[in-house]
Amino acid sequence: MLLLKVFLAAIVTADKQYGPVTMYLQDDQLGAMLAKKDESAFEQVFKTHFKNLHAYAFTILKNEVEAEEIVQQVFFKMWERAEHLSFDGPVAAYLYRSVYNESLNYVKHQKVKNNYRLHVAHRMKDQSENITEKVLNEELAEKIREALSELPAQCRAIFQLSRFESLKYREIADKLNLSVKTVENQMGKALKILRVKLADFLSLVFIFINL
C-alpha cells in the first residue's frame, strides 16, 4: 500500500507538471492489462482521468483535499482488486461510478461522525451540569448546616419548625410557649443572619429561606 501511495503521488506530480497523456489503448485492452496489474496501463488511466475525476468529486464534497483523497482511494482499490474486476463498459464509467459511491459513503460517514460528536458533547455537557449541580447542592447543604448551627438556640428552633416541619407561627408559638410576636421577631432575625451567611448561594437558597 505504501509503495502504491508513493507511485500515485509521483503520477499526480508528473500530471500537474506535464499535463495528462493522450489515451492510446482501447478499453478492452486496458481492462485486460489492468487485470494483470500492468503499471503502464494503470499510469495511463490515472493520468488521463485524474483531473476530471477530481473535479467531479469536488462537486459532491466541496473540498479540494477530500476530493483528491477520494479519487486516490478509488485508484488504490482498483489496483488492489484489479485481478478480480470485470469492466462491463468503458474504464471511465467504472471510475466515475466508483468516485460517486466513494464520495457518498464519505459524506454519510462524516455525518455519522458529526452526529456522534454532537451526541458525545451533549452527553458530556449533561454530565458536567449534573456533577456541578450535585456539588453545588452538597456545598449548599453544608453551608446551611453551618449557618443554622451559628443561630441562637431559640432562633434556630423556630426556623427549623417553620421551614423543616412547615408549622405556622401560631403553631410554633403554642409549641414553644411563646408569643406569636416573639416567633415573628426570631424568624426575622434568623432570615437576616442566613442572608449574610449564605450570600454566595443567594439564588439557590431563595426559595428555601423565602427571602
C-alpha positions as CSV (number, residue, x, y, z in Angstrom):
1,M,0.0,0.0,0.0
2,L,2.8,2.4,0.9
3,L,4.6,1.8,-2.5
4,L,1.3,2.3,-4.3
5,K,0.8,5.6,-2.5
6,V,4.3,6.8,-3.5
7,F,3.6,5.6,-7.1
8,L,0.3,7.6,-7.2
9,A,1.9,10.6,-5.7
10,A,4.6,10.6,-8.3
11,I,2.0,10.3,-11.1
12,V,0.0,13.2,-9.6
13,T,3.1,15.3,-9.5
14,A,4.1,14.5,-13.0
15,D,0.5,15.1,-14.2
16,K,0.5,18.6,-12.7
17,Q,3.8,19.3,-14.3
18,Y,3.3,17.9,-17.8
19,G,-0.5,17.5,-18.1
20,P,-2.4,14.3,-19.0
21,V,-1.3,11.9,-21.7
22,T,-3.5,11.1,-24.6
23,M,-5.4,7.8,-24.3
24,Y,-3.9,5.4,-26.7
25,L,-5.2,2.0,-25.5
26,Q,-8.7,0.8,-26.1
27,D,-10.9,0.0,-23.1
28,D,-10.8,-3.7,-23.8
29,Q,-7.0,-3.6,-23.9
30,L,-6.9,-1.5,-20.8
31,G,-9.2,-3.9,-18.9
32,A,-7.1,-6.8,-19.8
33,M,-3.8,-5.0,-18.9
34,L,-5.2,-3.7,-15.6
35,A,-6.3,-7.2,-14.6
36,K,-2.7,-8.2,-14.9
37,K,-1.6,-5.1,-12.9
38,D,0.2,-3.5,-15.8
39,E,1.7,-0.3,-14.4
40,S,1.9,1.4,-17.7
41,A,-1.9,0.9,-18.3
42,F,-2.6,1.9,-14.7
43,E,-0.5,5.1,-15.2
44,Q,-2.2,5.9,-18.5
45,V,-5.7,5.6,-16.9
46,F,-4.6,7.6,-13.9
47,K,-3.1,10.5,-15.9
48,T,-6.0,10.6,-18.3
49,H,-8.8,10.7,-15.8
50,F,-7.4,12.0,-12.5
51,K,-8.2,15.7,-13.1
52,N,-11.7,15.2,-14.3
53,L,-12.4,12.7,-11.5
54,H,-11.1,15.1,-9.0
55,A,-13.3,17.9,-10.4
56,Y,-16.3,15.5,-10.3
57,A,-15.6,14.5,-6.7
58,F,-15.3,18.2,-5.8
59,T,-18.8,18.9,-7.0
60,I,-20.0,16.4,-4.4
61,L,-17.6,17.1,-1.5
62,K,-16.9,20.8,-2.0
63,N,-13.4,20.3,-0.7
64,E,-10.2,20.0,-2.8
65,V,-8.2,17.9,-0.4
66,E,-11.1,15.5,0.3
67,A,-11.8,15.2,-3.4
68,E,-8.2,14.3,-4.1
69,E,-8.2,11.7,-1.3
70,I,-11.4,10.1,-2.7
71,V,-10.0,9.8,-6.2
72,Q,-6.8,8.3,-5.0
73,Q,-8.7,5.9,-2.8
74,V,-10.6,4.7,-5.9
75,F,-7.4,4.1,-7.7
76,F,-5.9,2.3,-4.7
77,K,-8.9,-0.1,-4.7
78,M,-8.8,-0.5,-8.4
79,W,-5.1,-1.5,-8.3
80,E,-5.6,-3.9,-5.3
81,R,-8.7,-5.6,-6.8
82,A,-7.6,-5.4,-10.4
83,E,-7.3,-9.2,-10.8
84,H,-11.0,-9.6,-9.8
85,L,-12.5,-6.7,-11.6
86,S,-14.6,-7.0,-14.7
87,F,-15.1,-3.8,-16.7
88,D,-18.5,-4.0,-18.3
89,G,-18.1,-1.0,-20.4
90,P,-15.6,1.9,-20.5
91,V,-13.0,2.1,-17.8
92,A,-14.0,5.8,-17.3
93,A,-17.6,4.7,-16.5
94,Y,-16.3,2.4,-13.8
95,L,-14.1,5.2,-12.4
96,Y,-16.8,7.8,-12.3
97,R,-19.2,5.3,-10.7
98,S,-16.6,4.4,-8.1
99,V,-15.8,8.1,-7.3
100,Y,-19.6,8.8,-6.9
101,N,-20.1,5.8,-4.5
102,E,-16.9,6.6,-2.5
103,S,-17.9,10.3,-2.2
104,L,-21.4,9.4,-1.0
105,N,-20.0,6.9,1.5
106,Y,-17.6,9.6,2.8
107,V,-20.4,12.1,3.2
108,K,-22.5,9.6,5.1
109,H,-19.5,8.7,7.3
110,Q,-18.9,12.3,8.1
111,K,-22.5,12.8,9.0
112,V,-22.3,9.8,11.4
113,K,-19.1,11.2,12.9
114,N,-20.6,14.6,13.3
115,N,-23.8,13.3,14.9
116,Y,-21.7,11.1,17.2
117,R,-19.5,14.1,18.2
118,L,-22.7,16.2,18.9
119,H,-24.1,13.3,21.0
120,V,-20.9,12.9,23.0
121,A,-20.6,16.7,23.5
122,H,-24.3,16.9,24.6
123,R,-23.8,13.9,26.9
124,M,-20.6,15.3,28.5
125,K,-22.4,18.7,28.9
126,D,-25.3,17.0,30.7
127,Q,-22.9,15.0,32.9
128,S,-20.9,18.1,33.7
129,E,-24.1,20.0,34.6
130,N,-25.3,17.2,36.8
131,I,-21.9,16.9,38.6
132,T,-21.9,20.7,39.0
133,E,-25.4,20.7,40.4
134,K,-24.6,17.9,42.7
135,V,-21.5,19.6,44.0
136,L,-23.4,22.9,44.5
137,N,-26.3,21.1,46.3
138,E,-23.8,19.3,48.6
139,E,-21.9,22.5,49.3
140,L,-25.2,24.4,49.8
141,A,-26.4,21.8,52.3
142,E,-23.2,22.0,54.2
143,K,-23.3,25.8,54.3
144,I,-26.9,25.7,55.5
145,R,-26.0,23.3,58.3
146,E,-23.1,25.6,59.3
147,A,-25.3,28.7,59.2
148,L,-28.1,27.1,61.2
149,S,-25.6,25.9,63.8
150,E,-24.5,29.5,64.4
151,L,-28.0,30.7,65.1
152,P,-29.0,31.3,68.7
153,A,-30.8,28.2,70.1
154,Q,-34.3,29.6,70.2
155,C,-33.9,31.3,66.8
156,R,-32.7,28.0,65.3
157,A,-35.6,26.1,66.8
158,I,-38.2,28.5,65.5
159,F,-36.6,28.5,62.0
160,Q,-36.4,24.7,61.8
161,L,-40.0,24.3,62.9
162,S,-41.1,26.8,60.3
163,R,-39.0,25.5,57.4
164,F,-38.5,21.8,58.1
165,E,-41.8,21.0,59.8
166,S,-43.9,23.6,57.9
167,L,-45.6,24.9,61.1
168,K,-47.4,28.2,61.2
169,Y,-46.2,30.9,63.5
170,R,-49.2,30.4,65.8
171,E,-48.4,26.6,66.0
172,I,-44.8,27.4,66.8
173,A,-45.8,29.8,69.4
174,D,-48.0,27.3,71.1
175,K,-45.4,24.5,70.8
176,L,-42.6,26.6,72.4
177,N,-44.9,28.6,74.8
178,L,-44.0,31.9,73.1
179,S,-46.0,34.8,71.8
180,V,-46.6,35.0,68.0
181,K,-44.7,38.3,68.0
182,T,-41.6,36.6,69.5
183,V,-41.8,34.0,66.8
184,E,-42.0,36.6,64.1
185,N,-39.1,38.5,65.6
186,Q,-36.9,35.4,65.9
187,M,-37.8,34.3,62.3
188,G,-36.8,37.8,61.1
189,K,-33.5,37.5,63.0
190,A,-32.9,34.0,61.6
191,L,-33.5,35.1,58.0
192,K,-31.3,38.2,58.4
193,I,-28.4,36.0,59.6
194,L,-28.9,33.4,56.9
195,R,-28.9,36.1,54.2
196,V,-25.4,37.1,55.3
197,K,-24.1,33.6,55.9
198,L,-25.4,32.3,52.6
199,A,-24.8,35.4,50.4
200,D,-22.7,33.4,47.9
201,F,-25.6,31.0,47.4
202,L,-28.4,33.6,47.4
203,S,-30.0,32.5,44.2
204,L,-30.0,28.8,45.2
205,V,-31.5,29.4,48.7
206,F,-34.1,31.9,47.7
207,I,-37.0,29.5,47.9
208,F,-35.6,27.7,50.9
209,I,-35.4,30.7,53.2
210,N,-38.1,32.7,51.5
211,L,-36.1,35.8,51.0
